[in-house]
């Protein structure tokens, strides 16, 4: 765990505008008011949620991010909060070990941030040509490593399971043909390969490479397995009455959060092909109480002002006084795709 201390209070120096606009912040603050105590922002990014929590009255916020660039980006303004803001380089899947005391709240804004997408050198976006990287931490296997070395079957499984891409096998075959001619090292080349496999998109439809890039990013960073572990860690770390707030941006993430909370509340259904009922016994006592059934989505005004909010959903729950469950829920009960059950192992 690496701590980044603030330089000290800078009176009269308001923080600069954030390059990343947090979604669903207003409805979140309205429901958790009055804000106080110790919070952990497990996906710090540009600091939008952390600053809002501090401004609303949180005594201290532990800001966690695996991306060193995100933590460094806060250098110009972090000192204004003094020791109320503590930046930690780490992964929110370990948040119970990163927290020094029982937490009054945990907020997770999942996925990739605007600043990561807009930085061509990070390789997250098909809209900006750059090296095919996608590593949030800057360490480990990159997207280029995966695209140029994974067997066809594994590539197809990644695209299907993490991108819900129907043409997964066709795209995987095209990648293998292209890499036999020359390594695929840039986002622009990969985007062109994928686009050539698919029909031209209709007006208003997503870019043909959207699902492929999402799938590779999730695989490179182990995002779904980390989410499952992070939710279990939050259950261990939160004090009775503590808040858990999770903002997701696609069905894979939201399915995991929804099923985790249903299992923690003892309201899980009979199961499906993704979640066999027999594998998910209800807890002896509910560990969470969901606050808004179905979650919260952005209103028309926020969707118009911030396109990123259109697919976002906030799920909010409060920790009960029941002891945390001794083990994480089985992968199948959370709707984790099969590959995600072994991510990071």
C-alpha positions in Angstrom: 0.0 0.0 0.0 1.4 3.4 -1.0 0.2 6.6 0.7 0.4 9.9 -1.0 0.4 12.7 1.6 -1.1 16.1 0.8 1.2 19.1 0.8 -0.9 20.9 3.4 -3.9 23.3 3.5 -3.9 26.0 0.8 -6.4 28.5 2.1 -8.4 30.4 -0.5 -7.3 28.1 -3.4 -10.3 26.4 -4.8 -9.7 23.2 -6.7 -9.5 23.4 -10.5 -12.4 22.0 -12.5 -12.2 18.2 -12.9 -11.7 16.7 -16.3 -14.1 13.9 -15.3 -17.7 14.7 -14.3 -19.0 12.2 -11.8 -22.4 10.8 -12.6 -25.4 10.5 -10.3 -23.6 12.6 -7.7 -26.7 14.7 -6.8 -29.1 11.9 -6.1 -26.3 10.1 -4.1 -25.7 13.1 -1.9 -29.4 13.7 -1.4 -29.9 10.2 0.0 -26.9 9.9 2.2 -27.3 13.4 3.8 -26.1 14.4 6.4 -22.7 13.1 5.3 -20.1 12.5 8.1 -17.5 10.1 9.3 -14.9 8.1 7.5 -15.5 7.3 3.8 -13.5 5.3 1.2 -13.6 6.3 -2.5 -12.4 3.1 -4.1 -12.2 4.5 -7.6 -10.7 7.9 -7.0 -10.1 8.9 -10.6 -10.2 12.7 -10.9 -11.6 13.0 -7.4 -15.1 14.1 -8.1 -16.8 11.9 -5.6 -14.1 12.4 -2.9 -14.3 16.1 -3.1 -18.0 16.1 -3.1 -18.1 13.9 0.0 -15.6 16.2 1.8 -17.5 19.3 0.9 -20.7 17.7 2.2 -19.2 17.0 5.6 -17.2 13.8 5.5 -14.6 13.9 8.3 -12.1 12.1 6.1 -12.0 10.3 2.8 -9.5 7.6 1.9 -9.0 7.9 -1.9 -7.9 4.6 -3.5 -6.8 4.1 -7.1 -4.6 1.6 -8.8 -3.7 4.2 -11.4 -0.7 6.3 -10.3 -1.5 9.0 -12.9 -4.9 9.5 -11.3 -3.5 10.0 -7.8 -0.8 12.4 -9.1 -3.4 14.4 -11.0 -4.8 15.5 -7.6 -1.5 17.1 -6.5 -2.6 20.7 -7.4 -5.7 20.6 -5.2 -5.4 17.8 -2.6 -3.6 20.1 -0.1 -6.7 22.2 0.2 -8.2 19.4 2.2 -5.3 18.8 4.5 -5.3 15.4 6.3 -9.0 15.0 5.6 -8.0 13.5 2.2 -5.7 10.5 2.2 -4.6 9.1 -1.2 -3.7 5.5 -1.4 -2.4 3.5 -4.4 -4.1 0.2 -4.3 -7.0 -1.8 -5.6 -10.5 -1.5 -4.1 -10.8 -5.2 -3.9 -8.5 -4.9 -0.8 -10.4 -2.0 0.7 -11.0 -3.7 4.0 -7.2 -3.9 4.4 -6.7 -0.3 3.2 -9.2 1.1 5.7 -7.7 1.9 9.1 -11.1 1.7 10.9 -14.7 0.7 10.3 -16.0 2.8 7.5 -19.1 5.0 7.4 -19.3 4.7 3.6 -17.8 3.2 0.5 -18.4 4.6 -3.0 -17.3 2.9 -6.2 -17.6 4.5 -9.7 -16.8 1.6 -11.9 -15.2 1.3 -15.3 -12.8 3.6 -17.1 -12.7 7.4 -16.5 -13.0 10.1 -19.0 -9.4 11.2 -18.5 -8.2 7.6 -19.2 -10.3 7.4 -22.4 -9.0 10.8 -23.6 -5.3 10.0 -23.1 -4.3 8.3 -26.4 -1.1 6.9 -24.8 -3.2 4.8 -22.4 -4.7 2.8 -25.2 -8.3 2.6 -23.8 -10.2 4.2 -26.7 -10.7 3.5 -30.4 -11.3 7.2 -30.9 -7.7 8.1 -30.2 -4.9 6.2 -32.0 -2.2 5.1 -29.6 -0.4 2.1 -28.2 -2.7 -0.8 -27.4 -2.2 -0.8 -23.6 -5.4 -0.5 -21.4 -3.6 -1.2 -18.1 -5.0 0.9 -15.3 -2.0 0.3 -13.1 0.5 0.4 -15.9 1.7 -3.1 -14.8 1.1 -6.6 -16.0 -0.2 -8.0 -19.3 -1.3 -5.3 -21.7 -4.1 -5.5 -24.3 -1.4 -5.8 -27.0 0.1 -8.8 -25.2 -3.4 -10.4 -25.1 -4.3 -9.6 -28.7 -1.0 -10.9 -30.1 -0.5 -14.0 -28.0 -3.9 -15.4 -26.9 -5.3 -18.4 -28.8 -8.3 -17.9 -30.9 -10.6 -19.7 -28.5 -9.6 -17.6 -25.5 -9.9 -14.3 -27.5 -13.4 -15.4 -28.6 -14.4 -16.2 -25.0 -13.1 -12.8 -23.8 -15.1 -10.9 -26.4 -18.2 -13.0 -25.8 -18.1 -13.0 -22.0 -16.8 -9.6 -21.2 -18.1 -7.6 -24.2 -21.3 -9.6 -25.0 -20.1 -9.5 -28.6 -22.2 -11.8 -30.8 -19.5 -11.8 -33.5 -16.8 -12.9 -31.1 -15.5 -15.9 -33.1 -15.5 -13.9 -36.3 -13.5 -11.1 -34.7 -11.1 -13.5 -33.1 -10.3 -15.1 -36.4 -9.7 -11.8 -38.0 -7.3 -10.8 -35.2 -5.3 -14.0 -35.8 -5.1 -13.4 -39.5 -4.0 -9.8 -39.0 -1.4 -10.6 -36.4 0.1 -13.3 -38.6 1.0 -10.4 -41.0 2.3 -8.0 -38.4 1.8 -7.5 -34.6 -1.3 -5.5 -33.7 0.2 -2.7 -31.6 -2.1 0.3 -31.9 -5.8 1.0 -31.0 -6.3 2.3 -34.5 -5.3 -0.9 -36.2 -7.4 -3.0 -33.8 -10.4 -0.8 -34.4 -10.0 -1.1 -38.1 -9.7 -4.9 -37.9 -12.9 -5.2 -35.8 -14.8 -2.7 -37.9 -14.1 -4.6 -41.1 -15.7 -7.7 -39.6 -19.0 -6.0 -38.8 -21.8 -4.2 -40.7 -21.6 -0.4 -40.8 -23.4 0.9 -37.8 -26.8 2.5 -38.1 -27.3 6.2 -37.1 -27.1 6.5 -33.4 -25.6 3.0 -32.9 -22.4 2.4 -31.0 -19.1 2.1 -32.7 -18.4 -1.4 -34.0 -15.3 -1.8 -31.8 -17.0 -0.7 -28.6 -17.7 -4.2 -27.2 -14.3 -5.5 -28.2 -12.5 -2.7 -26.5 -14.7 -3.1 -23.4 -14.0 -6.8 -23.3 -10.2 -6.4 -23.6 -10.1 -3.7 -20.9 -12.1 -5.8 -18.5 -9.8 -8.8 -19.1 -6.6 -6.9 -18.9 -7.6 -5.3 -15.6 -9.5 -8.2 -14.0 -12.4 -5.8 -13.4 -15.3 -8.2 -12.8 -13.4 -10.4 -10.3 -12.1 -7.3 -8.5 -15.7 -6.0 -8.3 -16.9 -9.2 -6.7 -14.0 -9.2 -4.2 -14.4 -5.5 -3.5 -18.1 -5.9 -2.6 -17.2 -8.6 -0.2 -14.5 -6.4 1.3 -17.0 -3.6 1.7 -19.2 -5.9 3.7 -16.3 -6.6 6.0 -15.2 -3.0 6.3 -18.4 -1.1 6.8 -19.7 -0.2 10.2 -23.4 -0.9 11.1 -25.4 1.8 9.3 -22.6 2.4 6.8 -23.4 3.2 3.1 -22.4 1.2 0.1 -22.8 3.2 -3.2 -21.9 1.6 -6.5 -22.2 3.2 -10.0 -22.1 0.8 -12.9 -22.1 1.4 -16.6 -23.0 -1.9 -18.3 -25.1 -5.0 -17.5 -22.1 -7.2 -16.5 -21.2 -4.8 -13.7 -24.7 -4.1 -12.6 -25.7 -7.8 -12.6 -22.9 -8.5 -10.1 -23.8 -5.6 -7.8 -27.5 -6.5 -8.0 -27.0 -10.1 -7.1 -24.5 -9.4 -4.4 -27.0 -7.1 -2.6 -29.9 -9.6 -3.1 -27.8 -12.3 -1.6 -26.7 -10.1 1.3 -30.3 -9.1 1.9 -31.6 -12.6 1.7 -33.8 -11.7 -1.2 -32.1 -13.7 -4.0 -34.5 -15.3 -6.5 -34.7 -18.9 -7.6 -31.8 -18.5 -9.9 -31.1 -18.7 -13.7 -28.6 -20.2 -16.1 -26.2 -17.6 -14.7 -26.9 -18.2 -11.0 -28.1 -21.6 -9.9 -30.3 -21.2 -6.8 -28.7 -24.2 -5.0 -25.3 -22.5 -5.0 -26.5 -19.4 -3.1 -27.8 -20.0 0.4 -29.3 -17.0 2.1 -27.3 -15.5 4.9 -28.4 -16.3 8.5 -29.1 -12.5 8.9 -29.2 -9.8 6.3 -25.9 -7.9 6.0 -27.2 -5.2 3.7 -30.5 -3.4 3.2 -30.9 -2.0 -0.4 -32.2 1.6 -0.2 -33.8 2.0 -3.7 -35.1 -1.2 -5.3 -34.0 -1.3 -8.9 -31.3 1.4 -8.4 -31.2 5.0 -9.5 -30.7 6.3 -13.1 -29.9 9.7 -14.3 -32.7 12.1 -15.1 -33.1 13.8 -18.4 -31.2 16.9 -17.4 -28.1 14.9 -16.3 -28.2 12.7 -19.4 -28.3 15.8 -21.6 -25.5 17.5 -19.8 -23.3 14.4 -19.4 -23.5 11.6 -22.1 -21.6 9.2 -19.8 -24.7 9.2 -17.5 -27.0 7.6 -20.0 -26.0 4.1 -19.2 -25.2 4.6 -15.5 -27.1 3.0 -12.6 -26.5 3.7 -8.9 -27.2 1.0 -6.4 -27.3 2.1 -2.8 -27.5 0.0 0.4 -26.9 0.2 4.1 -24.9 -2.2 6.2 -26.8 -3.9 9.0 -25.3 -5.0 12.3 -25.1 -8.6 11.3 -21.6 -10.2 11.1 -20.1 -10.2 7.7 -20.4 -13.5 5.8 -17.3 -15.7 6.3 -16.7 -16.2 2.6 -17.5 -14.4 -0.6 -20.6 -15.6 -2.5 -19.9 -18.3 -5.1 -19.0 -16.8 -8.5 -22.0 -18.3 -10.3 -24.4 -16.6 -7.9 -23.1 -13.1 -8.8 -23.5 -13.6 -12.6 -19.8 -13.6 -13.1 -18.9 -14.9 -16.6 -16.9 -18.2 -16.3 -13.6 -16.5 -17.2 -14.0 -13.9 -14.5 -14.1 -16.6 -11.8 -10.4 -17.2 -12.3 -9.2 -13.6 -13.0 -6.2 -12.6 -11.1 -5.5 -16.2 -9.8 
